[in-house]
Amino acid sequence: MPARPLTGAPVVSQLHDKIRSLLASLPSGTARPTLALLIPGDPSALAYARTIRKQFRSLELEVREFTLEDCLDIPSFVTLIKQLESDHSVTGILALQPLPSAIDRHTLSHTMPPTKDVDGVSFEQQGRLAVGRPHIAPSTPLGGLILLRHYGVDIAGKHAVVIGRSPVVGRPLALLLLAADATVTICHSRTTNLAALTRQADLVFAAVGHPGLVTPDMVKPGAVVVDFGVTVVEGRVVGDVHPAVADVAAALTPVPGGTGPVTTAVLACNLLRLAGLWTGDDV
Ligand code: NAP
């Protein structure tokens, strides 16, 4: 039987319903949560900015946009972040990747104020996640866990193999899985015999950016496979998981239409959390 497709759309719809009901409970005249969106010139960042703009405006969340010029230097970047930090009308700040070449990840983590850090990039939010007390977790990996919970996939006690260790997806994902009581193995480009590890997994997470990296022989029959990969091949978006994995796995997130749309919805949830509107551990 082919794997159950774990599509993102119903998860997004449920998250949007909750966001709308929380916003509807605000007294009239209350300012809407506002995202300051810092946009570099890279085409992938511009495309993601369009998605955020469309989705946030459909939820009646404010988006204020700032262009990150390629020539931007660290002092100018820090000045912009500090201005946004002291601007009381700004709820959250998101700097889209890839950042201009002069701005490294550590500068971003060091500069981002934790109280306005909508995607968990600041050292404080990363530290909270590392010690198992996340407050604002990065939206992509958090979205992956929310998606699994939506479909009733058990995480506690399962062996999860995460392929990829970037600070954006793989590493925070591994920490979130650990916080959810999975037994976690993290793999990366220097891992030897990747297939021997993935074959032991109840849950396989691919966050690499190599189309077709995960093949059917690498997956235990009945495992659940979550694909974060996004690569454009001949004009089509493809994931890291070979389509034939659907013949072996019990469930699989499609690309496109799986983890991607959930990421943007979780970003909106994180904004509401920063605004003090979203409480509790459901996201
Ligand atoms: P990244 O920074 O390039 O990290 C890729 C990771 O994969 C690294 O840890 C790398 O190992 C590892 N890797 C590379 N080749 C490998 C191999 N042959 N075997 C095992 N591991 C290997 O990428 P990223 O930002 O984490 O993004 C990963 C993918 O997710 C990309 O396709 C990206 O477009 C996508 N993405 C999706 C969403 C979403 O919403 N679904 C959001 C963000 C990103 P080393 O650490 O050793 O280099």
py3Dmol code that shows the C-alpha trace and the ligand (Angstrom):
import py3Dmol

protein = """\
ATOM      1  CA  MET A   1       0.000   0.000   0.000  1.00  0.00           C
ATOM      2  CA  PRO A   2       1.481   3.432  -0.875  1.00  0.00           C
ATOM      3  CA  ALA A   3       2.495   5.684   1.991  1.00  0.00           C
ATOM      4  CA  ARG A   4      -0.127   7.949   3.495  1.00  0.00           C
ATOM      5  CA  PRO A   5       0.535  11.477   2.219  1.00  0.00           C
ATOM      6  CA  LEU A   6       0.985  13.856   5.158  1.00  0.00           C
ATOM      7  CA  THR A   7      -0.075  17.054   3.426  1.00  0.00           C
ATOM      8  CA  GLY A   8       0.410  20.454   4.993  1.00  0.00           C
ATOM      9  CA  ALA A   9      -2.876  22.069   3.945  1.00  0.00           C
ATOM     10  CA  PRO A  10      -5.114  20.725   6.764  1.00  0.00           C
ATOM     11  CA  VAL A  11      -2.465  21.642   9.336  1.00  0.00           C
ATOM     12  CA  VAL A  12      -2.241  25.174   7.938  1.00  0.00           C
ATOM     13  CA  SER A  13      -6.001  25.480   7.943  1.00  0.00           C
ATOM     14  CA  GLN A  14      -6.206  24.457  11.629  1.00  0.00           C
ATOM     15  CA  LEU A  15      -3.426  26.876  12.626  1.00  0.00           C
ATOM     16  CA  HIS A  16      -5.039  29.715  10.652  1.00  0.00           C
ATOM     17  CA  ASP A  17      -8.398  29.066  12.333  1.00  0.00           C
ATOM     18  CA  LYS A  18      -6.764  29.421  15.733  1.00  0.00           C
ATOM     19  CA  ILE A  19      -4.897  32.582  14.687  1.00  0.00           C
ATOM     20  CA  ARG A  20      -8.120  34.146  13.380  1.00  0.00           C
ATOM     21  CA  SER A  21     -10.006  33.321  16.565  1.00  0.00           C
ATOM     22  CA  LEU A  22      -7.219  34.794  18.749  1.00  0.00           C
ATOM     23  CA  LEU A  23      -7.158  37.977  16.656  1.00  0.00           C
ATOM     24  CA  ALA A  24     -10.952  38.191  16.761  1.00  0.00           C
ATOM     25  CA  SER A  25     -10.791  38.195  20.567  1.00  0.00           C
ATOM     26  CA  LEU A  26      -8.703  41.399  20.583  1.00  0.00           C
ATOM     27  CA  PRO A  27     -10.596  44.526  21.681  1.00  0.00           C
ATOM     28  CA  SER A  28     -11.489  46.662  18.671  1.00  0.00           C
ATOM     29  CA  GLY A  29      -8.889  49.265  17.859  1.00  0.00           C
ATOM     30  CA  THR A  30      -6.025  47.100  19.181  1.00  0.00           C
ATOM     31  CA  ALA A  31      -2.997  47.189  16.873  1.00  0.00           C
ATOM     32  CA  ARG A  32      -2.452  43.997  14.917  1.00  0.00           C
ATOM     33  CA  PRO A  33       0.750  42.013  15.554  1.00  0.00           C
ATOM     34  CA  THR A  34       3.335  43.367  13.122  1.00  0.00           C
ATOM     35  CA  LEU A  35       6.211  41.574  11.438  1.00  0.00           C
ATOM     36  CA  ALA A  36       9.268  43.507  10.287  1.00  0.00           C
ATOM     37  CA  LEU A  37      10.437  41.512   7.263  1.00  0.00           C
ATOM     38  CA  LEU A  38      14.064  42.048   6.193  1.00  0.00           C
ATOM     39  CA  ILE A  39      14.458  40.930   2.587  1.00  0.00           C
ATOM     40  CA  PRO A  40      17.774  40.273   0.817  1.00  0.00           C
ATOM     41  CA  GLY A  41      17.902  40.289  -2.992  1.00  0.00           C
ATOM     42  CA  ASP A  42      18.259  36.527  -3.509  1.00  0.00           C
ATOM     43  CA  PRO A  43      15.416  35.074  -5.665  1.00  0.00           C
ATOM     44  CA  SER A  44      14.554  32.384  -3.078  1.00  0.00           C
ATOM     45  CA  ALA A  45      14.243  35.068  -0.357  1.00  0.00           C
ATOM     46  CA  LEU A  46      12.066  37.215  -2.625  1.00  0.00           C
ATOM     47  CA  ALA A  47       9.814  34.218  -3.320  1.00  0.00           C
ATOM     48  CA  TYR A  48       9.489  33.417   0.394  1.00  0.00           C
ATOM     49  CA  ALA A  49       8.774  37.111   1.119  1.00  0.00           C
ATOM     50  CA  ARG A  50       5.857  36.981  -1.365  1.00  0.00           C
ATOM     51  CA  THR A  51       4.455  33.881   0.395  1.00  0.00           C
ATOM     52  CA  ILE A  52       4.730  35.512   3.831  1.00  0.00           C
ATOM     53  CA  ARG A  53       3.174  38.775   2.605  1.00  0.00           C
ATOM     54  CA  LYS A  54       0.208  36.954   1.055  1.00  0.00           C
ATOM     55  CA  GLN A  55      -0.420  34.596   3.971  1.00  0.00           C
ATOM     56  CA  PHE A  56       0.016  37.201   6.716  1.00  0.00           C
ATOM     57  CA  ARG A  57      -2.225  39.728   4.981  1.00  0.00           C
ATOM     58  CA  SER A  58      -4.912  37.064   4.537  1.00  0.00           C
ATOM     59  CA  LEU A  59      -4.762  36.698   8.334  1.00  0.00           C
ATOM     60  CA  GLU A  60      -4.847  40.495   8.766  1.00  0.00           C
ATOM     61  CA  LEU A  61      -1.368  40.504  10.288  1.00  0.00           C
ATOM     62  CA  GLU A  62       0.763  43.522   9.446  1.00  0.00           C
ATOM     63  CA  VAL A  63       3.970  43.099   7.435  1.00  0.00           C
ATOM     64  CA  ARG A  64       6.465  45.955   7.199  1.00  0.00           C
ATOM     65  CA  GLU A  65       9.194  45.331   4.634  1.00  0.00           C
ATOM     66  CA  PHE A  66      12.852  46.394   4.571  1.00  0.00           C
ATOM     67  CA  THR A  67      15.317  45.696   1.778  1.00  0.00           C
ATOM     68  CA  LEU A  68      18.706  44.289   2.772  1.00  0.00           C
ATOM     69  CA  GLU A  69      21.087  45.631   0.122  1.00  0.00           C
ATOM     70  CA  ASP A  70      23.970  43.351  -0.886  1.00  0.00           C
ATOM     71  CA  CYS A  71      26.404  46.107   0.141  1.00  0.00           C
ATOM     72  CA  LEU A  72      24.982  46.253   3.686  1.00  0.00           C
ATOM     73  CA  ASP A  73      27.685  46.185   6.358  1.00  0.00           C
ATOM     74  CA  ILE A  74      27.463  44.944   9.946  1.00  0.00           C
ATOM     75  CA  PRO A  75      27.111  48.401  11.630  1.00  0.00           C
ATOM     76  CA  SER A  76      24.199  49.351   9.323  1.00  0.00           C
ATOM     77  CA  PHE A  77      22.527  45.975   9.933  1.00  0.00           C
ATOM     78  CA  VAL A  78      22.913  46.339  13.705  1.00  0.00           C
ATOM     79  CA  THR A  79      21.492  49.890  13.531  1.00  0.00           C
ATOM     80  CA  LEU A  80      18.431  48.659  11.616  1.00  0.00           C
ATOM     81  CA  ILE A  81      17.790  45.841  14.117  1.00  0.00           C
ATOM     82  CA  LYS A  82      18.198  48.234  17.075  1.00  0.00           C
ATOM     83  CA  GLN A  83      15.702  50.665  15.504  1.00  0.00           C
ATOM     84  CA  LEU A  84      13.196  47.851  15.077  1.00  0.00           C
ATOM     85  CA  GLU A  85      13.855  46.659  18.629  1.00  0.00           C
ATOM     86  CA  SER A  86      12.939  50.065  20.068  1.00  0.00           C
ATOM     87  CA  ASP A  87       9.932  50.509  17.738  1.00  0.00           C
ATOM     88  CA  HIS A  88       6.939  49.544  19.893  1.00  0.00           C
ATOM     89  CA  SER A  89       4.753  49.012  16.838  1.00  0.00           C
ATOM     90  CA  VAL A  90       6.969  46.068  15.732  1.00  0.00           C
ATOM     91  CA  THR A  91       6.116  42.701  17.329  1.00  0.00           C
ATOM     92  CA  GLY A  92       8.601  40.443  15.579  1.00  0.00           C
ATOM     93  CA  ILE A  93      11.599  40.629  13.253  1.00  0.00           C
ATOM     94  CA  LEU A  94      12.488  38.132  10.529  1.00  0.00           C
ATOM     95  CA  ALA A  95      15.668  38.405   8.446  1.00  0.00           C
ATOM     96  CA  LEU A  96      15.266  36.131   5.446  1.00  0.00           C
ATOM     97  CA  GLN A  97      18.193  33.929   4.326  1.00  0.00           C
ATOM     98  CA  PRO A  98      20.561  34.033   2.564  1.00  0.00           C
ATOM     99  CA  LEU A  99      21.700  37.211   4.285  1.00  0.00           C
ATOM    100  CA  PRO A 100      23.961  39.664   2.440  1.00  0.00           C
ATOM    101  CA  SER A 101      27.485  38.231   2.418  1.00  0.00           C
ATOM    102  CA  ALA A 102      28.809  40.724   5.003  1.00  0.00           C
ATOM    103  CA  ILE A 103      26.283  39.539   7.623  1.00  0.00           C
ATOM    104  CA  ASP A 104      27.190  36.165   9.082  1.00  0.00           C
ATOM    105  CA  ARG A 105      24.829  33.963  11.097  1.00  0.00           C
ATOM    106  CA  HIS A 106      26.584  34.771  14.386  1.00  0.00           C
ATOM    107  CA  THR A 107      26.029  38.505  13.871  1.00  0.00           C
ATOM    108  CA  LEU A 108      22.348  37.798  13.277  1.00  0.00           C
ATOM    109  CA  SER A 109      22.096  35.566  16.384  1.00  0.00           C
ATOM    110  CA  HIS A 110      23.970  38.080  18.506  1.00  0.00           C
ATOM    111  CA  THR A 111      21.991  41.118  17.292  1.00  0.00           C
ATOM    112  CA  MET A 112      18.450  39.745  17.167  1.00  0.00           C
ATOM    113  CA  PRO A 113      16.545  40.789  20.332  1.00  0.00           C
ATOM    114  CA  PRO A 114      15.095  37.592  21.861  1.00  0.00           C
ATOM    115  CA  THR A 115      11.795  39.331  22.612  1.00  0.00           C
ATOM    116  CA  LYS A 116      11.272  40.093  18.890  1.00  0.00           C
ATOM    117  CA  ASP A 117      12.920  36.961  17.492  1.00  0.00           C
ATOM    118  CA  VAL A 118      10.085  35.378  15.504  1.00  0.00           C
ATOM    119  CA  ASP A 119      12.143  32.483  14.092  1.00  0.00           C
ATOM    120  CA  GLY A 120      14.315  31.462  17.031  1.00  0.00           C
ATOM    121  CA  VAL A 121      17.656  32.646  15.619  1.00  0.00           C
ATOM    122  CA  SER A 122      18.902  34.604  18.657  1.00  0.00           C
ATOM    123  CA  PHE A 123      21.420  32.978  20.960  1.00  0.00           C
ATOM    124  CA  GLU A 124      18.909  33.181  23.820  1.00  0.00           C
ATOM    125  CA  GLN A 125      16.158  31.324  21.927  1.00  0.00           C
ATOM    126  CA  GLN A 126      18.706  28.788  20.638  1.00  0.00           C
ATOM    127  CA  GLY A 127      19.960  28.279  24.190  1.00  0.00           C
ATOM    128  CA  ARG A 128      16.446  27.727  25.521  1.00  0.00           C
ATOM    129  CA  LEU A 129      15.909  25.079  22.860  1.00  0.00           C
ATOM    130  CA  ALA A 130      19.270  23.471  23.621  1.00  0.00           C
ATOM    131  CA  VAL A 131      18.342  22.992  27.292  1.00  0.00           C
ATOM    132  CA  GLY A 132      14.898  21.649  26.415  1.00  0.00           C
ATOM    133  CA  ARG A 133      12.908  24.793  27.314  1.00  0.00           C
ATOM    134  CA  PRO A 134      12.014  26.267  23.909  1.00  0.00           C
ATOM    135  CA  HIS A 135      10.017  29.476  23.785  1.00  0.00           C
ATOM    136  CA  ILE A 136      10.240  30.548  20.138  1.00  0.00           C
ATOM    137  CA  ALA A 137      11.557  27.656  18.028  1.00  0.00           C
ATOM    138  CA  PRO A 138      12.547  27.933  14.353  1.00  0.00           C
ATOM    139  CA  SER A 139       9.385  27.661  12.264  1.00  0.00           C
ATOM    140  CA  THR A 140      10.489  24.967   9.782  1.00  0.00           C
ATOM    141  CA  PRO A 141      11.439  22.215  12.244  1.00  0.00           C
ATOM    142  CA  LEU A 142       8.635  23.160  14.635  1.00  0.00           C
ATOM    143  CA  GLY A 143       6.240  22.908  11.691  1.00  0.00           C
ATOM    144  CA  GLY A 144       7.501  19.370  11.008  1.00  0.00           C
ATOM    145  CA  LEU A 145       6.631  18.291  14.541  1.00  0.00           C
ATOM    146  CA  ILE A 146       3.250  20.026  14.455  1.00  0.00           C
ATOM    147  CA  LEU A 147       2.502  18.240  11.185  1.00  0.00           C
ATOM    148  CA  LEU A 148       3.314  14.837  12.710  1.00  0.00           C
ATOM    149  CA  ARG A 149       1.197  15.578  15.787  1.00  0.00           C
ATOM    150  CA  HIS A 150      -1.700  16.654  13.539  1.00  0.00           C
ATOM    151  CA  TYR A 151      -1.645  13.212  11.895  1.00  0.00           C
ATOM    152  CA  GLY A 152      -1.347  11.377  15.216  1.00  0.00           C
ATOM    153  CA  VAL A 153       2.217  10.148  14.640  1.00  0.00           C
ATOM    154  CA  ASP A 154       3.848   9.166  17.959  1.00  0.00           C
ATOM    155  CA  ILE A 155       7.247  10.700  18.624  1.00  0.00           C
ATOM    156  CA  ALA A 156       8.037   9.734  22.235  1.00  0.00           C
ATOM    157  CA  GLY A 157      10.230   6.642  22.440  1.00  0.00           C
ATOM    158  CA  LYS A 158      10.695   6.451  18.660  1.00  0.00           C
ATOM    159  CA  HIS A 159      14.065   6.381  16.966  1.00  0.00           C
ATOM    160  CA  ALA A 160      14.307   9.531  14.847  1.00  0.00           C
ATOM    161  CA  VAL A 161      17.107   9.948  12.321  1.00  0.00           C
ATOM    162  CA  VAL A 162      17.654  13.550  11.214  1.00  0.00           C
ATOM    163  CA  ILE A 163      19.703  14.072   8.041  1.00  0.00           C
ATOM    164  CA  GLY A 164      21.164  17.604   8.126  1.00  0.00           C
ATOM    165  CA  ARG A 165      22.546  19.671  11.007  1.00  0.00           C
ATOM    166  CA  SER A 166      22.116  23.266   9.850  1.00  0.00           C
ATOM    167  CA  PRO A 167      20.986  25.841  12.431  1.00  0.00           C
ATOM    168  CA  VAL A 168      17.888  26.480  10.303  1.00  0.00           C
ATOM    169  CA  VAL A 169      16.408  22.978  10.095  1.00  0.00           C
ATOM    170  CA  GLY A 170      18.372  19.867  11.147  1.00  0.00           C
ATOM    171  CA  ARG A 171      19.947  20.982  14.425  1.00  0.00           C
ATOM    172  CA  PRO A 172      16.861  22.634  16.008  1.00  0.00           C
ATOM    173  CA  LEU A 173      14.748  19.757  14.707  1.00  0.00           C
ATOM    174  CA  ALA A 174      16.953  17.258  16.544  1.00  0.00           C
ATOM    175  CA  LEU A 175      16.582  19.295  19.748  1.00  0.00           C
ATOM    176  CA  LEU A 176      12.802  19.550  19.365  1.00  0.00           C
ATOM    177  CA  LEU A 177      12.598  15.783  18.837  1.00  0.00           C
ATOM    178  CA  LEU A 178      14.722  15.232  21.925  1.00  0.00           C
ATOM    179  CA  ALA A 179      12.400  17.535  23.889  1.00  0.00           C
ATOM    180  CA  ALA A 180       9.528  15.382  22.583  1.00  0.00           C
ATOM    181  CA  ASP A 181      11.262  12.264  24.015  1.00  0.00           C
ATOM    182  CA  ALA A 182      12.454  10.709  20.754  1.00  0.00           C
ATOM    183  CA  THR A 183      15.786   8.906  20.598  1.00  0.00           C
ATOM    184  CA  VAL A 184      17.669  11.022  18.099  1.00  0.00           C
ATOM    185  CA  THR A 185      20.494  10.323  15.662  1.00  0.00           C
ATOM    186  CA  ILE A 186      21.869  13.312  13.726  1.00  0.00           C
ATOM    187  CA  CYS A 187      23.521  12.704  10.341  1.00  0.00           C
ATOM    188  CA  HIS A 188      25.458  15.105   8.101  1.00  0.00           C
ATOM    189  CA  SER A 189      27.821  15.201   5.158  1.00  0.00           C
ATOM    190  CA  ARG A 190      30.594  13.414   7.103  1.00  0.00           C
ATOM    191  CA  THR A 191      28.365  10.594   8.343  1.00  0.00           C
ATOM    192  CA  THR A 192      29.604   7.227   7.135  1.00  0.00           C
ATOM    193  CA  ASN A 193      27.049   4.641   6.014  1.00  0.00           C
ATOM    194  CA  LEU A 194      24.001   6.875   6.213  1.00  0.00           C
ATOM    195  CA  ALA A 195      21.721   4.085   4.974  1.00  0.00           C
ATOM    196  CA  ALA A 196      22.639   1.785   7.882  1.00  0.00           C
ATOM    197  CA  LEU A 197      21.430   4.488  10.277  1.00  0.00           C
ATOM    198  CA  THR A 198      18.274   5.529   8.420  1.00  0.00           C
ATOM    199  CA  ARG A 199      17.219   1.874   8.101  1.00  0.00           C
ATOM    200  CA  GLN A 200      16.986   1.711  11.908  1.00  0.00           C
ATOM    201  CA  ALA A 201      14.686   4.732  12.110  1.00  0.00           C
ATOM    202  CA  ASP A 202      11.007   4.809  12.947  1.00  0.00           C
ATOM    203  CA  LEU A 203      11.016   8.445  11.804  1.00  0.00           C
ATOM    204  CA  VAL A 204      13.293   9.758   9.049  1.00  0.00           C
ATOM    205  CA  PHE A 205      13.734  13.519   8.578  1.00  0.00           C
ATOM    206  CA  ALA A 206      15.565  14.777   5.488  1.00  0.00           C
ATOM    207  CA  ALA A 207      16.830  18.389   5.545  1.00  0.00           C
ATOM    208  CA  VAL A 208      19.692  18.489   3.075  1.00  0.00           C
ATOM    209  CA  GLY A 209      18.770  19.957  -0.306  1.00  0.00           C
ATOM    210  CA  HIS A 210      19.908  16.938  -2.381  1.00  0.00           C
ATOM    211  CA  PRO A 211      17.051  15.659  -4.552  1.00  0.00           C
ATOM    212  CA  GLY A 212      16.439  11.931  -4.204  1.00  0.00           C
ATOM    213  CA  LEU A 213      19.040  11.450  -1.448  1.00  0.00           C
ATOM    214  CA  VAL A 214      16.734   9.152   0.541  1.00  0.00           C
ATOM    215  CA  THR A 215      16.016   6.051  -1.521  1.00  0.00           C
ATOM    216  CA  PRO A 216      13.647   3.138  -0.717  1.00  0.00           C
ATOM    217  CA  ASP A 217      16.482   0.846   0.429  1.00  0.00           C
ATOM    218  CA  MET A 218      17.330   3.421   3.142  1.00  0.00           C
ATOM    219  CA  VAL A 219      13.905   3.253   4.780  1.00  0.00           C
ATOM    220  CA  LYS A 220      12.543   0.622   7.159  1.00  0.00           C
ATOM    221  CA  PRO A 221       9.146  -0.692   5.980  1.00  0.00           C
ATOM    222  CA  GLY A 222       6.439   1.179   7.900  1.00  0.00           C
ATOM    223  CA  ALA A 223       8.619   4.168   8.840  1.00  0.00           C
ATOM    224  CA  VAL A 224       7.336   7.738   8.674  1.00  0.00           C
ATOM    225  CA  VAL A 225       9.366  10.041   6.425  1.00  0.00           C
ATOM    226  CA  VAL A 226       9.376  13.837   6.624  1.00  0.00           C
ATOM    227  CA  ASP A 227      10.938  15.711   3.706  1.00  0.00           C
ATOM    228  CA  PHE A 228      12.100  19.302   4.233  1.00  0.00           C
ATOM    229  CA  GLY A 229      14.178  19.449   1.042  1.00  0.00           C
ATOM    230  CA  VAL A 230      13.361  22.163  -1.481  1.00  0.00           C
ATOM    231  CA  THR A 231      15.306  22.147  -4.745  1.00  0.00           C
ATOM    232  CA  VAL A 232      14.186  23.454  -8.111  1.00  0.00           C
ATOM    233  CA  VAL A 233      14.988  20.948 -10.875  1.00  0.00           C
ATOM    234  CA  GLU A 234      13.988  21.876 -14.410  1.00  0.00           C
ATOM    235  CA  GLY A 235      11.406  24.325 -13.058  1.00  0.00           C
ATOM    236  CA  ARG A 236       9.886  21.807 -10.625  1.00  0.00           C
ATOM    237  CA  VAL A 237      10.233  21.839  -6.829  1.00  0.00           C
ATOM    238  CA  VAL A 238      11.511  18.500  -5.540  1.00  0.00           C
ATOM    239  CA  GLY A 239      12.440  17.186  -2.114  1.00  0.00           C
ATOM    240  CA  ASP A 240      15.267  15.076  -0.693  1.00  0.00           C
ATOM    241  CA  VAL A 241      13.213  11.885  -0.712  1.00  0.00           C
ATOM    242  CA  HIS A 242      12.938   9.716  -3.824  1.00  0.00           C
ATOM    243  CA  PRO A 243       9.286   9.264  -4.843  1.00  0.00           C
ATOM    244  CA  ALA A 244       9.677   5.441  -4.701  1.00  0.00           C
ATOM    245  CA  VAL A 245      10.047   5.724  -0.898  1.00  0.00           C
ATOM    246  CA  ALA A 246       6.238   5.917  -0.932  1.00  0.00           C
ATOM    247  CA  ASP A 247       6.244   2.148  -1.671  1.00  0.00           C
ATOM    248  CA  VAL A 248       8.070   1.382   1.598  1.00  0.00           C
ATOM    249  CA  ALA A 249       7.121   4.063   4.128  1.00  0.00           C
ATOM    250  CA  ALA A 250       3.873   4.133   6.086  1.00  0.00           C
ATOM    251  CA  ALA A 251       3.557   7.893   5.656  1.00  0.00           C
ATOM    252  CA  LEU A 252       5.423  10.575   3.764  1.00  0.00           C
ATOM    253  CA  THR A 253       5.240  14.367   3.467  1.00  0.00           C
ATOM    254  CA  PRO A 254       4.923  15.414  -0.196  1.00  0.00           C
ATOM    255  CA  VAL A 255       7.107  18.060  -1.842  1.00  0.00           C
ATOM    256  CA  PRO A 256       5.647  20.486  -2.632  1.00  0.00           C
ATOM    257  CA  GLY A 257       2.673  20.678  -0.277  1.00  0.00           C
ATOM    258  CA  GLY A 258       4.091  19.059   2.878  1.00  0.00           C
ATOM    259  CA  THR A 259       6.348  20.839   5.346  1.00  0.00           C
ATOM    260  CA  GLY A 260       6.735  24.052   3.274  1.00  0.00           C
ATOM    261  CA  PRO A 261       3.296  25.625   3.782  1.00  0.00           C
ATOM    262  CA  VAL A 262       3.311  24.713   7.486  1.00  0.00           C
ATOM    263  CA  THR A 263       6.506  26.741   7.995  1.00  0.00           C
ATOM    264  CA  THR A 264       4.808  30.037   7.103  1.00  0.00           C
ATOM    265  CA  ALA A 265       1.779  29.259   9.267  1.00  0.00           C
ATOM    266  CA  VAL A 266       4.040  28.484  12.241  1.00  0.00           C
ATOM    267  CA  LEU A 267       5.826  31.786  11.675  1.00  0.00           C
ATOM    268  CA  ALA A 268       2.474  33.520  12.134  1.00  0.00           C
ATOM    269  CA  CYS A 269       1.864  31.484  15.326  1.00  0.00           C
ATOM    270  CA  ASN A 270       5.291  32.540  16.595  1.00  0.00           C
ATOM    271  CA  LEU A 271       4.378  36.188  15.939  1.00  0.00           C
ATOM    272  CA  LEU A 272       1.234  35.763  18.032  1.00  0.00           C
ATOM    273  CA  ARG A 273       3.312  34.137  20.762  1.00  0.00           C
ATOM    274  CA  LEU A 274       5.643  37.150  20.807  1.00  0.00           C
ATOM    275  CA  ALA A 275       2.544  39.356  21.051  1.00  0.00           C
ATOM    276  CA  GLY A 276       1.459  37.349  24.115  1.00  0.00           C
ATOM    277  CA  LEU A 277      -1.649  36.080  22.332  1.00  0.00           C
ATOM    278  CA  TRP A 278      -0.637  32.467  21.755  1.00  0.00           C
ATOM    279  CA  THR A 279       0.093  30.680  25.023  1.00  0.00           C
ATOM    280  CA  GLY A 280       0.380  27.001  25.856  1.00  0.00           C
ATOM    281  CA  ASP A 281       2.480  24.249  24.361  1.00  0.00           C
ATOM    282  CA  ASP A 282       0.398  23.316  21.337  1.00  0.00           C
ATOM    283  CA  VAL A 283       2.831  25.144  19.046  1.00  0.00           C
TER     284      VAL A 283
END
"""
ligand_1 = """\
48
NAP
P 22.127 23.647 4.577
O 22.437 24.759 5.499
O 22.810 23.569 3.248
O 22.415 22.283 5.373
C 22.366 21.047 4.729
C 22.746 19.963 5.694
O 22.761 18.723 4.985
C 24.143 20.133 6.312
O 24.092 19.845 7.682
C 24.996 19.116 5.561
O 26.039 18.557 6.336
C 23.975 18.042 5.264
N 24.384 17.229 4.117
C 24.847 17.657 2.919
N 25.078 16.605 2.112
C 24.773 15.508 2.813
C 24.802 14.123 2.520
N 25.214 13.646 1.339
N 24.410 13.255 3.476
C 23.998 13.698 4.672
N 23.927 15.002 5.008
C 24.315 15.894 4.077
O 20.570 23.581 4.249
P 19.304 23.979 5.179
O 19.175 25.431 5.262
O 19.336 23.177 6.435
O 18.132 23.439 4.276
C 18.027 22.055 3.978
C 16.932 21.862 2.939
O 15.708 22.288 3.533
C 17.117 22.704 1.679
O 16.626 22.000 0.577
C 16.248 23.922 1.946
O 15.813 24.533 0.752
C 15.112 23.284 2.693
N 14.320 24.176 3.550
C 13.000 23.915 3.611
C 12.192 24.676 4.413
C 10.736 24.315 4.501
O 9.948 25.143 4.946
N 10.343 23.082 4.125
C 12.725 25.749 5.132
C 14.100 25.975 5.103
C 14.892 25.170 4.304
P 27.285 19.426 6.910
O 26.744 20.132 8.121
O 28.287 18.398 7.226
O 27.675 20.364 5.808
"""
view = py3Dmol.view(width=600, height=400)
view.addModel(protein, "pdb")
view.setStyle({"model": 0}, {"cartoon": {"style": "trace"}})
view.addModel(ligand_1, "xyz")
view.setStyle({"model": 1}, {"stick": {}})
view.zoomTo()
view.show()
